[in-house]
Amino acid sequence: MIAAYCWPQSGKANEKIALYCHTEADSFQIEVIRQGAVDDRVLTESGIPGQAQTITDTLAADGCDWDQSYEITIDPDWSAGFYLLRLQDSDGNTADAFFVVRQEQPAEAMLVLSTSTWNAYNVWGGLSYYTGGYVVSPMRPLQPGFLTKGDPYMNRIARFKEWTPEDRKAYFGAGYDPWTMAAGWSNWELLFVQWAEQQGYNLNYAVSQDLDQFPDLLDGHPAYISVGHDEYWSAGMRDTVENYIDAGGNAAFFSANTSFWQVRFSDDYRQMTSYKCQIKDDPVYNPDSAPSLATMWSDPLVGRPESQMTGVSFTRGGYAHMPNAPDGTGGYTICHPDHWVFADTNLKSGDTLGDDDVIVGYECDGCEFKFEDGKFVPTYEDDTPEGFEILGIAPTHLWETEEAPGNLADNYIGELNWVAERIGGADTPENRERFTAGHAVMGTFKRGKGQVFTSGSTDWAYGLRDSQVSKVTNNVLTCFIKGE
């Protein structure tokens, strides 16, 4: 076996990235490849001495205390971006690792990769948040499939229920586990980056921890971008993005389930904590008020619904094109075609956007709304921000406990039950009925001096090869970057 990780996960020109590798082989080699519209190999090294590192029973929570295997100095000529490390040892075993290069000067937009969510789903070396853990460490390898995999359009979670037995055998036979469909670079961000670079956008890059660690990370960037499945956020991450928007920045959430759960980072970012539904086990639990409680941001004890930042919430959305969830058309039913977001698309009210590529799939965020004067408008009976404009909708469903797939921890509680309990006041049939049928909602709103667009679906990036989805995305970025 060979496995590896980099620390820190991001850096700037002339800073150093340490590579930690476990292998029982005599030596290994690496290729460092910047991935984007094209792959660019920037570094190769062979004959690096192999070392069998210590693998403890607690490394999933504590992180790996490994000896450094190799050190990479970030070349000033390397562009900002995602850098994949391909490793192969002298016995022929292979592994992947990554780091991100941040450029010093602002670019047109800052793309922050959802690395906190990758970490939450990673079961390498022990428990994740979905298999019984409360503390997970990013200082460890990622399971195969988070960083690279074949054919992302086929190997996506929103297509899982369509797989034949042969498809499943091929996926799991390649060494991937089910959790690698739910998070990771290879599932969403890579598709977006390939499209954005083909369109000519100049992006800067960062990881989740950077949003927490550097409050000025977004300064000077006209736009901030979130892509795919961006589920786990710390208070520092929220502060950085919300302060940026209030000061006049623009946030494009081509993502969903965004900031659903609060996490806490340790001071050295070696650990990330979330108790999710086991709130009374959290040391900061207080039945009157607990703003740092590591549970739903929408929980009354936290009192900071994610919709204040994104406009929408998973509590009013749910699953789409998944087992025990509606398929709908796979796209958004358009309900505000004269909005600037749809300029030059020829879309009309009632048309669908992105149905061929199922852009409304997996996890979706929404809001409560009503039909009024020929349009869907927020009721504002939830936490939807004032002025939010609904541009498209699609049906979703929150899972009850027994509806979720297997392989979950015994203490798993379905989001429908938990939302009914915490937001509705009790997990009763009446409250479950209130929240069970949600919607993915695409929309925009202004906050402070800035503005926000939300796709309302994790799977927006899968539609970027469609001309209309591409045009909407270009409209958003052009408006946010150039003010046009």
KOLNURO-492794 format. One record per residue (C-alpha): x, y, z. Coordinates in nm, 3 decimals, padded with zeros to 5 digits, always signed. Layout:
<pts>
<pt <X Y Z>>
...
</pts>
This chain:
<pts>
<pt <+00.000 +00.000 +00.000>>
<pt <+00.102 +00.358 -00.064>>
<pt <-00.080 +00.661 +00.080>>
<pt <+00.011 +01.028 +00.110>>
<pt <-00.104 +01.378 +00.202>>
<pt <+00.037 +01.732 +00.187>>
<pt <+00.054 +01.987 +00.466>>
<pt <-00.029 +02.267 +00.460>>
<pt <-00.298 +02.219 +00.199>>
<pt <-00.233 +02.555 +00.036>>
<pt <+00.049 +02.803 -00.004>>
<pt <+00.184 +03.096 -00.204>>
<pt <+00.497 +03.149 -00.413>>
<pt <+00.820 +03.045 -00.239>>
<pt <+00.632 +02.881 +00.047>>
<pt <+00.695 +02.516 +00.121>>
<pt <+00.456 +02.221 +00.105>>
<pt <+00.555 +01.904 +00.289>>
<pt <+00.466 +01.565 +00.144>>
<pt <+00.409 +01.277 +00.385>>
<pt <+00.407 +00.932 +00.230>>
<pt <+00.359 +00.582 +00.369>>
<pt <+00.491 +00.292 +00.165>>
<pt <+00.665 -00.036 +00.237>>
<pt <+00.848 -00.016 -00.095>>
<pt <+01.210 +00.094 -00.119>>
<pt <+01.133 +00.415 -00.305>>
<pt <+00.863 +00.613 -00.483>>
<pt <+00.828 +00.879 -00.749>>
<pt <+00.595 +01.178 -00.785>>
<pt <+00.443 +01.386 -01.062>>
<pt <+00.299 +01.725 -00.970>>
<pt <+00.028 +01.830 -01.214>>
<pt <-00.172 +02.151 -01.222>>
<pt <-00.523 +02.055 -01.331>>
<pt <-00.749 +02.283 -01.529>>
<pt <-00.858 +02.316 -01.889>>
<pt <-00.538 +02.121 -01.961>>
<pt <-00.312 +01.923 -01.730>>
<pt <+00.029 +02.086 -01.682>>
<pt <+00.307 +01.873 -01.529>>
<pt <+00.527 +02.113 -01.330>>
<pt <+00.751 +01.876 -01.136>>
<pt <+00.869 +01.515 -01.143>>
<pt <+01.095 +01.343 -00.892>>
<pt <+01.198 +00.980 -00.865>>
<pt <+01.402 +00.772 -00.626>>
<pt <+01.252 +00.926 -00.312>>
<pt <+01.326 +00.688 -00.022>>
<pt <+01.021 +00.495 +00.096>>
<pt <+00.925 +00.467 +00.459>>
<pt <+00.664 +00.264 +00.647>>
<pt <+00.497 +00.526 +00.865>>
<pt <+00.314 +00.476 +01.194>>
<pt <-00.056 +00.410 +01.144>>
<pt <-00.248 +00.445 +01.470>>
<pt <-00.608 +00.365 +01.562>>
<pt <-00.675 +00.736 +01.630>>
<pt <-00.526 +00.903 +01.323>>
<pt <-00.866 +00.979 +01.166>>
<pt <-00.931 +01.218 +01.454>>
<pt <-00.578 +01.313 +01.558>>
<pt <-00.410 +01.329 +01.219>>
<pt <-00.101 +01.145 +01.104>>
<pt <+00.219 +01.206 +01.296>>
<pt <+00.437 +01.100 +01.005>>
<pt <+00.792 +01.184 +00.909>>
<pt <+00.826 +01.418 +00.614>>
<pt <+00.909 +01.236 +00.291>>
<pt <+00.969 +01.524 +00.053>>
<pt <+00.942 +01.903 +00.042>>
<pt <+00.807 +02.112 -00.245>>
<pt <+00.887 +02.481 -00.277>>
<pt <+00.615 +02.662 -00.473>>
<pt <+00.774 +02.807 -00.784>>
<pt <+00.676 +03.173 -00.843>>
<pt <+00.599 +03.075 -01.204>>
<pt <+00.332 +02.827 -01.098>>
<pt <-00.017 +02.962 -01.158>>
<pt <-00.281 +02.965 -00.890>>
<pt <-00.469 +02.638 -00.898>>
<pt <-00.520 +02.280 -00.782>>
<pt <-00.206 +02.066 -00.793>>
<pt <-00.248 +01.691 -00.805>>
<pt <+00.036 +01.468 -00.689>>
<pt <+00.050 +01.127 -00.853>>
<pt <+00.267 +00.884 -00.660>>
<pt <+00.394 +00.542 -00.759>>
<pt <+00.623 +00.329 -00.546>>
<pt <+00.883 +00.084 -00.667>>
<pt <+00.640 -00.202 -00.609>>
<pt <+00.396 -00.047 -00.857>>
<pt <+00.138 +00.082 -00.606>>
<pt <-00.018 +00.422 -00.673>>
<pt <-00.176 +00.703 -00.468>>
<pt <-00.287 +01.066 -00.500>>
<pt <-00.240 +01.377 -00.288>>
<pt <-00.295 +01.749 -00.349>>
<pt <-00.215 +02.105 -00.257>>
<pt <-00.345 +02.442 -00.375>>
<pt <-00.144 +02.742 -00.490>>
<pt <-00.283 +03.082 -00.393>>
<pt <-00.160 +03.383 -00.586>>
<pt <-00.064 +03.698 -00.398>>
<pt <-00.254 +03.945 -00.615>>
<pt <-00.634 +03.932 -00.649>>
<pt <-00.781 +03.765 -00.956>>
<pt <-01.123 +03.801 -01.114>>
<pt <-01.270 +03.556 -00.864>>
<pt <-01.164 +03.343 -00.570>>
<pt <-01.269 +02.979 -00.589>>
<pt <-01.258 +02.819 -00.245>>
<pt <-01.248 +02.439 -00.265>>
<pt <-01.480 +02.255 -00.025>>
<pt <-01.199 +02.075 +00.155>>
<pt <-01.377 +02.078 +00.492>>
<pt <-01.652 +01.869 +00.332>>
<pt <-01.399 +01.632 +00.172>>
<pt <-01.257 +01.580 +00.519>>
<pt <-01.598 +01.516 +00.675>>
<pt <-01.666 +01.226 +00.436>>
<pt <-01.316 +01.075 +00.440>>
<pt <-01.290 +00.736 +00.612>>
<pt <-00.916 +00.683 +00.556>>
<pt <-00.774 +00.545 +00.877>>
<pt <-01.094 +00.551 +01.082>>
<pt <-01.432 +00.713 +01.131>>
<pt <-01.590 +00.999 +00.938>>
<pt <-01.890 +01.206 +01.046>>
<pt <-02.105 +00.947 +00.871>>
<pt <-01.965 +00.639 +01.036>>
<pt <-01.965 +00.753 +01.398>>
<pt <-01.692 +01.016 +01.434>>
<pt <-01.723 +01.364 +01.583>>
<pt <-01.366 +01.482 +01.524>>
<pt <-01.185 +01.434 +01.193>>
<pt <-00.843 +01.546 +01.077>>
<pt <-00.742 +01.680 +00.735>>
<pt <-00.381 +01.575 +00.813>>
<pt <-00.421 +01.232 +00.653>>
<pt <-00.460 +01.077 +00.309>>
<pt <-00.791 +01.096 +00.123>>
<pt <-00.963 +00.780 +00.010>>
<pt <-00.915 +00.696 -00.360>>
<pt <-01.186 +00.870 -00.561>>
<pt <-01.190 +01.208 -00.391>>
<pt <-00.919 +01.350 -00.615>>
<pt <-00.931 +01.136 -00.930>>
<pt <-01.176 +00.895 -01.088>>
<pt <-01.290 +00.791 -01.432>>
<pt <-01.585 +00.956 -01.612>>
<pt <-01.731 +01.193 -01.353>>
<pt <-02.056 +01.221 -01.551>>
<pt <-02.119 +00.851 -01.501>>
<pt <-01.960 +00.812 -01.158>>
<pt <-02.172 +01.079 -00.990>>
<pt <-02.400 +01.025 -00.696>>
<pt <-02.710 +01.157 -00.877>>
<pt <-02.674 +00.872 -01.128>>
<pt <-02.610 +00.601 -00.869>>
<pt <-02.961 +00.460 -00.869>>
<pt <-02.940 +00.411 -01.246>>
<pt <-02.627 +00.198 -01.226>>
<pt <-02.637 -00.159 -01.346>>
<pt <-02.477 -00.434 -01.135>>
<pt <-02.183 -00.415 -01.375>>
<pt <-02.149 -00.039 -01.315>>
<pt <-02.140 -00.092 -00.939>>
<pt <-01.891 -00.373 -00.967>>
<pt <-01.663 -00.156 -01.181>>
<pt <-01.679 +00.141 -00.942>>
<pt <-01.626 -00.044 -00.617>>
<pt <-01.386 -00.285 -00.782>>
<pt <-01.164 +00.013 -00.863>>
<pt <-01.118 +00.069 -00.490>>
<pt <-01.370 +00.352 -00.443>>
<pt <-01.609 +00.358 -00.149>>
<pt <-01.959 +00.515 -00.158>>
<pt <-01.850 +00.827 +00.031>>
<pt <-01.620 +00.930 -00.255>>
<pt <-01.927 +01.012 -00.463>>
<pt <-02.045 +01.264 -00.203>>
<pt <-01.744 +01.496 -00.189>>
<pt <-01.415 +01.575 -00.356>>
<pt <-01.236 +01.762 -00.635>>
<pt <-01.312 +01.495 -00.896>>
<pt <-01.688 +01.524 -00.843>>
<pt <-01.760 +01.896 -00.893>>
<pt <-01.481 +02.153 -00.871>>
<pt <-01.272 +01.996 -01.147>>
<pt <-01.562 +02.023 -01.393>>
<pt <-01.616 +02.388 -01.303>>
<pt <-01.248 +02.476 -01.331>>
<pt <-01.216 +02.309 -01.671>>
<pt <-01.515 +02.511 -01.796>>
<pt <-01.401 +02.841 -01.636>>
<pt <-01.051 +02.823 -01.784>>
<pt <-01.192 +02.737 -02.125>>
<pt <-01.407 +03.050 -02.093>>
<pt <-01.100 +03.258 -02.009>>
<pt <-01.169 +03.337 -01.642>>
<pt <-00.873 +03.419 -01.419>>
<pt <-00.932 +03.242 -01.089>>
<pt <-00.751 +03.246 -00.759>>
<pt <-00.776 +02.938 -00.537>>
<pt <-00.795 +02.857 -00.167>>
<pt <-00.914 +02.581 +00.070>>
<pt <-01.178 +02.590 +00.342>>
<pt <-00.930 +02.651 +00.622>>
<pt <-00.797 +02.958 +00.440>>
<pt <-01.138 +03.125 +00.469>>
<pt <-01.120 +03.072 +00.844>>
<pt <-00.753 +03.158 +00.891>>
<pt <-00.726 +03.467 +00.667>>
<pt <-01.014 +03.718 +00.713>>
<pt <-00.875 +03.927 +00.426>>
<pt <-00.856 +03.630 +00.185>>
<pt <-01.124 +03.767 -00.049>>
<pt <-01.017 +04.131 -00.043>>
<pt <-00.974 +04.278 -00.390>>
<pt <-01.153 +03.994 -00.566>>
<pt <-01.473 +04.105 -00.745>>
<pt <-01.630 +03.763 -00.688>>
<pt <-01.618 +03.466 -00.452>>
<pt <-01.719 +03.122 -00.588>>
<pt <-01.839 +02.806 -00.413>>
<pt <-01.892 +02.494 -00.624>>
<pt <-02.058 +02.156 -00.567>>
<pt <-02.103 +02.012 -00.219>>
<pt <-01.993 +02.276 +00.033>>
<pt <-02.157 +02.146 +00.348>>
<pt <-01.928 +02.214 +00.649>>
<pt <-01.842 +02.571 +00.755>>
<pt <-01.680 +02.726 +01.060>>
<pt <-01.781 +03.059 +01.212>>
<pt <-01.460 +03.211 +01.075>>
<pt <-01.551 +03.096 +00.724>>
<pt <-01.896 +03.253 +00.757>>
<pt <-01.749 +03.576 +00.894>>
<pt <-01.502 +03.611 +00.607>>
<pt <-01.761 +03.558 +00.333>>
<pt <-02.040 +03.761 +00.492>>
<pt <-01.813 +04.056 +00.573>>
<pt <-01.685 +04.044 +00.216>>
<pt <-02.039 +04.057 +00.071>>
<pt <-02.148 +04.333 +00.306>>
<pt <-01.849 +04.543 +00.196>>
<pt <-01.947 +04.509 -00.171>>
<pt <-01.820 +04.169 -00.278>>
<pt <-02.026 +03.930 -00.488>>
<pt <-02.081 +03.565 -00.397>>
<pt <-02.174 +03.297 -00.650>>
<pt <-02.288 +02.974 -00.487>>
<pt <-02.285 +02.715 -00.768>>
<pt <-02.333 +02.471 -00.482>>
<pt <-02.586 +02.341 -00.233>>
<pt <-02.621 +02.188 +00.110>>
<pt <-02.399 +02.490 +00.154>>
<pt <-02.300 +02.572 +00.512>>
<pt <-02.562 +02.333 +00.650>>
<pt <-02.348 +02.219 +00.946>>
<pt <-02.125 +02.429 +01.169>>
<pt <-01.778 +02.295 +01.249>>
<pt <-01.501 +02.413 +01.477>>
<pt <-01.135 +02.401 +01.375>>
<pt <-00.858 +02.350 +01.626>>
<pt <-00.610 +02.637 +01.652>>
<pt <-00.359 +02.450 +01.433>>
<pt <-00.630 +02.332 +01.188>>
<pt <-00.525 +01.976 +01.255>>
<pt <-00.875 +01.882 +01.373>>
<pt <-01.233 +01.964 +01.273>>
<pt <-01.524 +01.900 +01.509>>
<pt <-01.897 +01.858 +01.449>>
<pt <-02.154 +01.680 +01.665>>
<pt <-02.433 +01.726 +01.409>>
<pt <-02.747 +01.575 +01.567>>
<pt <-02.577 +01.464 +01.892>>
<pt <-02.587 +01.818 +02.028>>
<pt <-02.597 +01.729 +02.397>>
<pt <-02.260 +01.558 +02.361>>
<pt <-02.101 +01.883 +02.246>>
<pt <-01.910 +02.050 +02.535>>
<pt <-02.049 +02.391 +02.434>>
<pt <-02.412 +02.277 +02.449>>
<pt <-02.637 +02.519 +02.635>>
<pt <-03.017 +02.477 +02.626>>
<pt <-03.064 +02.854 +02.616>>
<pt <-02.808 +02.966 +02.357>>
<pt <-02.504 +02.806 +02.196>>
<pt <-02.386 +03.005 +01.892>>
<pt <-02.075 +02.787 +01.848>>
<pt <-02.265 +02.459 +01.879>>
<pt <-02.138 +02.220 +01.612>>
<pt <-02.475 +02.139 +01.458>>
<pt <-02.709 +02.294 +01.198>>
<pt <-02.648 +02.661 +01.138>>
<pt <-03.028 +02.688 +01.126>>
<pt <-03.068 +02.543 +01.475>>
<pt <-03.240 +02.792 +01.708>>
<pt <-02.955 +02.756 +01.960>>
<pt <-02.704 +02.866 +01.697>>
<pt <-02.934 +03.131 +01.552>>
<pt <-02.743 +03.194 +01.232>>
<pt <-02.928 +03.029 +00.942>>
<pt <-02.714 +02.972 +00.633>>
<pt <-02.985 +03.137 +00.423>>
<pt <-02.867 +03.472 +00.562>>
<pt <-02.555 +03.417 +00.350>>
<pt <-02.676 +03.206 +00.057>>
<pt <-03.046 +03.299 +00.040>>
<pt <-03.156 +02.935 +00.073>>
<pt <-03.130 +02.639 +00.309>>
<pt <-03.118 +02.259 +00.298>>
<pt <-03.390 +02.266 +00.565>>
<pt <-03.634 +02.375 +00.291>>
<pt <-03.471 +02.170 +00.017>>
<pt <-03.355 +01.810 +00.028>>
<pt <-03.262 +01.533 -00.213>>
<pt <-03.338 +01.510 -00.584>>
<pt <-03.274 +01.237 -00.841>>
<pt <-03.173 +01.007 -00.556>>
<pt <-03.330 +00.699 -00.399>>
<pt <-03.646 +00.791 -00.207>>
<pt <-03.651 +01.136 -00.367>>
<pt <-03.827 +01.295 -00.665>>
<pt <-03.662 +01.301 -01.005>>
<pt <-03.857 +01.594 -01.143>>
<pt <-03.732 +01.684 -01.489>>
<pt <-03.370 +01.693 -01.374>>
<pt <-03.371 +02.068 -01.436>>
<pt <-03.516 +02.392 -01.306>>
<pt <-03.861 +02.516 -01.402>>
<pt <-03.800 +02.879 -01.490>>
<pt <-04.030 +03.131 -01.326>>
<pt <-03.864 +03.471 -01.380>>
<pt <-03.737 +03.462 -01.742>>
<pt <-03.697 +03.841 -01.772>>
<pt <-03.428 +03.845 -01.500>>
<pt <-03.077 +03.951 -01.608>>
<pt <-02.947 +03.604 -01.516>>
<pt <-03.135 +03.463 -01.819>>
<pt <-03.026 +03.727 -02.071>>
<pt <-02.975 +03.581 -02.422>>
<pt <-03.098 +03.233 -02.327>>
<pt <-03.445 +03.259 -02.489>>
<pt <-03.588 +03.083 -02.183>>
<pt <-03.956 +03.139 -02.112>>
<pt <-04.167 +03.093 -01.802>>
<pt <-04.230 +02.723 -01.751>>
<pt <-03.928 +02.614 -01.956>>
<pt <-03.672 +02.386 -01.796>>
<pt <-03.302 +02.459 -01.758>>
<pt <-03.039 +02.186 -01.735>>
<pt <-03.271 +01.885 -01.753>>
<pt <-03.061 +01.690 -02.004>>
<pt <-02.763 +01.688 -01.769>>
<pt <-02.966 +01.666 -01.445>>
<pt <-02.833 +01.982 -01.282>>
<pt <-03.092 +01.938 -01.005>>
<pt <-02.950 +01.630 -00.841>>
<pt <-02.819 +01.497 -00.510>>
<pt <-02.859 +01.773 -00.245>>
<pt <-03.050 +02.095 -00.294>>
<pt <-03.129 +02.411 -00.100>>
<pt <-03.455 +02.602 -00.106>>
<pt <-03.697 +02.836 +00.067>>
<pt <-04.067 +02.855 +00.147>>
<pt <-04.262 +03.033 -00.128>>
<pt <-04.604 +03.104 -00.272>>
<pt <-04.740 +03.177 -00.620>>
<pt <-04.837 +03.542 -00.656>>
<pt <-04.896 +03.764 -00.961>>
<pt <-04.766 +03.497 -01.194>>
<pt <-04.440 +03.440 -01.004>>
<pt <-04.306 +03.230 -00.718>>
<pt <-04.215 +03.463 -00.433>>
<pt <-04.080 +03.391 -00.083>>
<pt <-04.327 +03.379 +00.202>>
<pt <-04.056 +03.510 +00.438>>
<pt <-04.203 +03.284 +00.704>>
<pt <-03.866 +03.108 +00.723>>
<pt <-03.524 +03.276 +00.726>>
<pt <-03.514 +03.381 +00.360>>
<pt <-03.351 +03.727 +00.332>>
<pt <-03.563 +04.020 +00.223>>
<pt <-03.549 +04.089 -00.149>>
<pt <-03.467 +03.733 -00.250>>
<pt <-03.580 +03.670 -00.610>>
<pt <-03.677 +03.315 -00.709>>
<pt <-03.558 +03.229 -01.060>>
<pt <-03.631 +02.856 -01.081>>
<pt <-03.763 +02.566 -00.877>>
<pt <-03.758 +02.186 -00.873>>
<pt <-03.906 +01.930 -00.629>>
<pt <-03.698 +01.771 -00.352>>
<pt <-03.747 +01.561 -00.040>>
<pt <-03.570 +01.546 +00.296>>
<pt <-03.502 +01.190 +00.408>>
<pt <-03.650 +01.036 +00.718>>
<pt <-03.413 +00.815 +00.912>>
<pt <-03.530 +00.490 +00.752>>
<pt <-03.516 +00.633 +00.398>>
<pt <-03.141 +00.696 +00.395>>
<pt <-02.900 +00.450 +00.231>>
<pt <-02.707 +00.198 +00.439>>
<pt <-02.353 +00.220 +00.576>>
<pt <-02.443 +00.502 +00.814>>
<pt <-02.364 +00.512 +01.185>>
<pt <-02.623 +00.366 +01.423>>
<pt <-02.685 +00.713 +01.568>>
<pt <-02.780 +00.860 +01.228>>
<pt <-03.093 +01.076 +01.234>>
<pt <-03.265 +01.168 +00.907>>
<pt <-03.258 +01.536 +00.819>>
<pt <-03.639 +01.542 +00.801>>
<pt <-03.666 +01.416 +01.157>>
<pt <-03.399 +01.657 +01.280>>
<pt <-03.546 +01.960 +01.102>>
<pt <-03.890 +01.874 +01.238>>
<pt <-03.743 +01.842 +01.589>>
<pt <-03.521 +02.149 +01.595>>
<pt <-03.701 +02.396 +01.366>>
<pt <-04.056 +02.264 +01.389>>
<pt <-04.030 +02.212 +01.766>>
<pt <-04.095 +01.836 +01.776>>
<pt <-04.044 +01.532 +01.555>>
<pt <-04.413 +01.472 +01.493>>
<pt <-04.594 +01.348 +01.182>>
<pt <-04.745 +01.693 +01.143>>
<pt <-04.405 +01.866 +01.148>>
<pt <-04.249 +01.610 +00.916>>
<pt <-04.535 +01.674 +00.674>>
<pt <-04.454 +02.045 +00.687>>
<pt <-04.093 +01.996 +00.576>>
<pt <-04.102 +01.673 +00.374>>
<pt <-04.173 +01.819 +00.029>>
<pt <-03.908 +02.084 -00.033>>
<pt <-03.773 +02.250 -00.344>>
<pt <-03.443 +02.332 -00.500>>
<pt <-03.453 +02.707 -00.551>>
<pt <-03.227 +02.913 -00.777>>
<pt <-03.221 +03.282 -00.697>>
<pt <-03.047 +03.611 -00.624>>
<pt <-03.054 +03.881 -00.360>>
<pt <-02.860 +04.182 -00.240>>
<pt <-02.687 +04.187 +00.096>>
<pt <-02.516 +04.498 +00.226>>
<pt <-02.327 +04.650 -00.066>>
<pt <-02.286 +04.316 -00.242>>
<pt <-02.501 +04.059 -00.411>>
<pt <-02.548 +03.683 -00.411>>
<pt <-02.645 +03.420 -00.668>>
<pt <-02.731 +03.067 -00.560>>
<pt <-02.781 +02.769 -00.788>>
<pt <-02.966 +02.579 -00.516>>
<pt <-02.816 +02.246 -00.631>>
<pt <-02.488 +02.065 -00.581>>
<pt <-02.486 +01.943 -00.941>>
<pt <-02.484 +02.269 -01.136>>
<pt <-02.134 +02.199 -01.269>>
<pt <-02.257 +01.892 -01.458>>
<pt <-02.466 +02.119 -01.679>>
<pt <-02.188 +02.353 -01.788>>
<pt <-02.152 +02.168 -02.118>>
<pt <-02.511 +02.280 -02.197>>
<pt <-02.519 +02.615 -02.379>>
<pt <-02.800 +02.761 -02.168>>
<pt <-02.649 +02.660 -01.832>>
<pt <-02.315 +02.792 -01.955>>
<pt <-02.478 +03.121 -02.057>>
<pt <-02.648 +03.167 -01.720>>
<pt <-02.317 +03.099 -01.546>>
<pt <-02.141 +03.348 -01.771>>
<pt <-02.413 +03.606 -01.705>>
<pt <-02.362 +03.570 -01.330>>
<pt <-01.983 +03.591 -01.346>>
<pt <-01.983 +03.878 -01.595>>
<pt <-02.218 +04.075 -01.371>>
<pt <-02.022 +03.997 -01.057>>
<pt <-01.674 +04.047 -01.202>>
<pt <-01.728 +04.334 -01.444>>
<pt <-02.045 +04.488 -01.306>>
<pt <-02.219 +04.447 -01.641>>
</pts>
